[in-house]
Amino acid sequence: MSRQTSSIIVTGGAGFIGANFVRLLFSRSTANVVVVDKLTYAGNRLNLHSLLPHERLTFIQADIADGEAMSRIFAEHRPEALINFAAESHVDRSIDSPMTFIETNTVGTCVLLNVARQYWMTVSEQLKQQFRFLQVSTDEVYGTLGTEGLFSEETPYAPNSPYAASKAAADHFVRAYFHTYGFPTVTTNCSNNYGPFQYPEKLIPLMLLNALEGKPLPIYGDGQHVRDWLHVEDHCEGLWLVLTQGQPGAKYNLGGQNERTNIELVNALLEILQEVVPASHNQRLRGQSITTYDELKSFVTDRPGHDRRYAIDATKIRRELGWTPTYDFRSGLRQTVQWYLDHQDWCLAIQAEQGARERVGLHAGIRET
């Protein structure tokens, strides 16, 4: 892909990973960036605050499942790439509201594929060759691992949660559009991300903010579930390489080679927090006669169907595109802690959203109407 691009559409660009990727685009490309976001609970214009207004950035509030709206956006902005971050992403929420995940993650992706392919068929041969549809997916589509082994690009899909199933279905449609129509799609499957702008319901910001406020730190089950952690900025660098150098029809796994049990992660987080904001200096803890952050840890009922272990084999993207994460886990976690401490205004504004740190998904009942 040339650096002199017309425009790039980033769906879900006001969310956690999407907003970080938009920032990267401004340093890697001269393209006009069109952010399309429905602005549900996890997408917020505050995540793009430092970029707005910007002559190269257009923000459009729209639902990717709205075919007419998407067609208008394609017709007006004539993109040469689309990166699809738009998704409902919290497993716990998918247990309570599976249909919402199907409508956005599966149906929405299919709408985007259909609109993008129709547009692609009308463009010049040069733009047709340049165009890419990048589907940003997750390692959760592969299911769960035992104590050994890694997910590769050849691992069969075996999703165990409604969230994972909705993403798996979308990935299959993305693959089918390449094989059936020759439409230039690329798919990435990444491990757990962490870093700036992550919504407070996710593990790291939840534990950090609860600890600062002297609230319980709920650890699911026995705390021995294993995840592979990847800093969001490293993920975005990998996505840029896939967008610009990846082969149409290919898929690439991105992981940090940072496997940690949940309890190991929480302990590392609290250790860093103790160095930066000692518990003895935290007025919220003094009022409860709590002397260490460790005292806030609490083991709670596990999530239904909780996958035991994820781990990514990122050999392919390292070998073919030269991608290597730059953050080691300790430095990445320290940077993340400091970012949240330095952006308390963002934290307060985001937490004003109802239920931002309320646990959901404990029971598998359907709450949708």
C-alpha positions, -999 to +999 in steps of 0.1 A: +000+000+000+014+034-009+018+061+018-002+085-003-036+070+004-069+086-002-086+075+030-087+047+055-119+037+073-115+025+109-146+010+123-147+009+161-121+036+161-133+052+193-128+020+213-097+008+231-076-008+204-092+012+176-083+046+191-047+035+197-045+024+160-059+057+148-030+074+167-006+051+150-021+059+116-012+095+120+024+087+124+026+060+097+004+074+069-007+106+052-041+091+047-073+108+057-088+087+086-125+081+088-135+068+122-169+050+123-182+042+157-216+035+172-205+049+206-218+021+227-206+018+263-170+010+254-166+035+225-161+071+235-151+103+217-129+110+248-106+083+235-099+105+204-099+138+223-063+147+216-069+142+179-101+162+175-105+183+156-080+174+130-081+181+093-073+145+084-097+129+108-135+125+102-157+111+129-190+095+120-213+080+146-229+050+129-237+013+133-217-011+110-249-032+107-266-002+089-260-010+053-273+023+040-251+043+063-220+022+054-228+026+017-229+064+020-196+064+039-179+044+012-193+065-016-183+098+000-148+088+013-136+063-014-113+044+009-085+021-001-086+002+032-110-007+060-099-019+094-127-035+114-123-031+151-161-026+157-172-053+181-189-061+214-159-076+232-166-085+269-172-122+274-192-116+306-216-093+287-220-119+259-233-144+285-261-121+294-268-106+260-256-130+232-279-115+205-262-081+208-229-098+200-243-116+171-259-085+157-227-064+159-199-089+156-214-113+130-241-095+112-223-061+113-192-077+098-212-093+071-228-060+062-194-044+060-181-072+038-211-068+014-209-030+012-171-030+009-171-057-019-198-038-039-177-007-036-145-026-045-161-039-077-166-003-090-131+012-084-101+014-107-078-016-112-051+003-093-073+009-063-087-026-066-052-040-062-044-017-032-076-022-013-076-043+019-103-053+044-086-061+077-107-081+102-093-077+137-102-108+156-093-126+188-075-158+200-107-167+218-121-182+186-097-211+190-112-222+223-091-233+252-057-249+256-043-274+281-011-269+299+009-273+267+007-260+232+001-228+213-026-215+190-013-212+154-030-200+123-039-236+115-056-243+149-093-252+143-119-228+156-136-241+188-153-211+205-167-216+239-184-183+247-211-163+228-185-136+222-160-160+208-186-177+186-198-144+172-162-135+163-155-169+148-186-167+126-174-133+114-140-146+106-155-174+086-174-149+065-143-129+060-125-160+047-154-169+025-155-135+008-118-140-002-122-175-015-156-169-032-152-134-046-115-128-046-122-099-023-089-089-006-094-097+031-069-103+058-076-115+093-056-111+126-061-130+158-045-114+188-040-123+225-052-102+254-044-065+250-036-040+277-025-004+277-040+031+276-077+037+270-089+003+280-125+002+293-126-003+331-146-035+330-115-053+317-091-070+342-061-047+344-080-013+347-106-029+369-080-041+394-060-009+393-090+014+398-106-008+425-073-009+443-069+028+443-104+032+456-100+005+483-126-017+467-124-055+465-103-071+437-125-099+423-105-128+409-125-154+391-124-190+403-089-201+415-071-174+397-051-199+376-066-191+342-037-182+318-037-154+293-010-142+269-006-104+273+002-080+244+006-043+248-019-025+226+008-004+209+027-035+199-006-049+186-012-018+165+023-019+150+016-055+139-018-045+124-001-018+104+024-043+090-005-067+081-025-039+065+005-027+044+024-060+037+001-089+045-011-112+018-047-112+008-066-142+021-040-147+049-044-147+086-018-138+112-017-145+149-003-118+172+008-125+208+032-112+234+047-144+246+038-131+281+017-159+296+005-151+331-021-166+354-047-141+365-033-141+400+002-136+388-010-106+368-029-091+397+002-096+420+025-079+395+000-050+391-003-045+428+035-046+432+039-018+407+011+002+422+027-002+457+059+014+443+041+043+427+013+049+452+022+031+485-008+017+503+002+036+534-003+069+515-037+059+501-064+076+521-091+052+509-072+023+525-065+041+557-102+046+563-107+009+561-077+000+583-062-018+553-024-017+551-016-035+518-033-037+485-031-075+487-058-074+514-083-063+488-080-095+468-111-117+467-118-150+450-153-150+435-175-174+415-160-182+382-174-172+348-196-198+332-176-217+306-144-199+314-115-210+291-085-222+310-056-211+289-048-191+258-013-188+242-003-175+208+023-188+183+033-156+164+060-173+143+043-165+110+040-127+114+076-126+128+089-146+099+070-130+070+065-094+082+093-090+107+070-080+136+084-083+171+068-067+203+089-040+219+073-040+254+083-067+279+055-074+303+070-056+332+077-024+314+044-025+296+025-030+328+043-002+345+036+022+316-001+012+317-003+018+355+013+052+351-010+062+322-041+055+343-026+075+372-019+104+349-053+103+333-077+104+363-099+128+344-104+102+317-111+075+343-137+096+360-155+105+328-155+069+315-167+055+348-196+079+348-211+054+324-236+032+343-222-002+351-187+005+339-172-017+367-203-037+376-199-075+372-222-091+346-224-126+331-226-145+364-257-162+354-265-174+319-300-160+318-310-138+288-315-102+296-323-090+261-358-079+250 
